[in-house]
Amino acid sequence: MALLEEEFRLYLRDHQDPRNRATHYVGIPLIVITPIVALILMDWRIFVAGQVVGWAFQLVGHKLEGNKPSFTERPISLVMGPLMVAVELCELVGIHFGFAQRARQARQN
């Protein structure tokens, strides 16, 4: 769990602006889901459109935040980003994770 806590702490550090977080709630699901939809429908245009729009949301968010996407320094963020957005979306509906709470506490100290 130490890796998850540390990555979530770093995610929180790099995503403090609520506008950036909001763009990630849209962009990351598009990036993750459109390849699956494109394969099911056998339509590469869905894949391209989803990736372009999803990554545009990501880049706009980081422009608003004033930093570069985390994966430019930590490639593991390409995997951790979707996980962290999933954790935050789960928290919105009342499902909480201990590692996320510990990371927030560590960030405040």
N, C-alpha and C positions, 0 to 999 in steps of 0.2 A: 504493500500500500504506500510505501514511502515515495515511489515514483509518481503515483497518481497525485499525492498531496503536493509534491514539488511542482509538477507540471501544472496543476490547477492554480497554485500560487503564482507561477509565472504567467499563466493565462490571465489571471486577474490583474497582474501588474501591467500587462500589455493591452488590456481591454478595459480601461477605467471609464472611458467616455460612454455614456448610455447610448449615444447615436451609433457608435461603433458596434456595441453589443447588439443593437437592433438590426444593423445590416448583416451581422453574422447569423442571426436567427432566420433570415431569409436566404442569404447566400450559401451557407453551408448545406442546408437541406437540398437546395437546388443542385449543388455540386455532387452530392451523394446520391440523390434519388434519380436524377435524369439519365444516368447511364443505364440504370435498371429498366426504367420506362422505355428508353430507346431500344434496348435489347428485346424487350417483350413485344414492342410494336414494330421492330425491325425498321426503325426510321432514324438514320444518323443525324437528320436535321434537329430532332429533339435533343440529342446529345450535345450537338454544337451550340444550339441556342441556350440550353440549360447551363453549360459550362461558361459561355461568354457572360451571360447575365449573372450567374452565381459569383464568378470571379470579379466582375465589375462591382457587385455589392461589397465584396471583401475589400477591394482596393479603395473604394470610396470611404468605407468605414475607417480604414487605417489612415487615409488622408485626413479625415476629420479628427482622428486621435492624434495625428502628428507623429506617427511612427511607421516602421515597415512591418509587413506581416511577420509573425513569429517564425514561420518556417524558413525565412531567409537566414536565420542564425541557428535555429534548432529544427532540423528536418522532421524530427519526431512530432512536431506540431501539426504536420499534415494528417497524422492519425489522431492526435490528442484533441485538435480543434473540434472535429465532429463529436467526439466523446464529451468534451466539456459543454458544448451547446446542448447535447442530449441531457446531461446532468442538470443544466440550468432550466431546461424546459420541463423536466420531471419535477424540479423543485416548485415550479409555478403551479403544479397540480397537487402538491403536498407530499411528494416522494423525496425524501432527503437522504443524503449520503454522508457518512461520518468523515471521509477523507476531505470532502468539500468544506465542511464546517471547520475542520482542523486547519485547512489551508487558509480560510478567511481569518481565523484567529491568529495564525502565524503572520499573516500579512499586516494585521493591525498592530502587532507588537513591534 
